[in-house]
Amino acid sequence: MSKIKLVGVDLAKSCYQICALDEQGKVLYNRKYSAQKFALAVHQLEPTHIAMEACAAAHNWGRRLQALACRQVGAAATCQSV
């Protein structure tokens, strides 16, 4: 499997969508998760860049990603080590 270069996140009320891209921009997977399973899925990612929409939920998830050893950069987060 190709290495994940970028993870795009779509935040909704009851489910979250994760789209993982490789270095060429090819979609590796596009999956829906509940809030609890989303946190687990992000925690299991190798170090990568995470981009999400800028909304109220993104601020909350930005703080939660920081707690999972990710560094938030604007509306994106970069995982240093998970």
Buried (B, 14 or more C-beta within 10 A) or exposed (E): EEEBBBBBBEBEEEEBBBBBBBEEEEEBEEEEBEBEEBBEBBBEBEEBBBBBEEEEBBEEBBEBBEEBEBEBEEEBBBBEEB
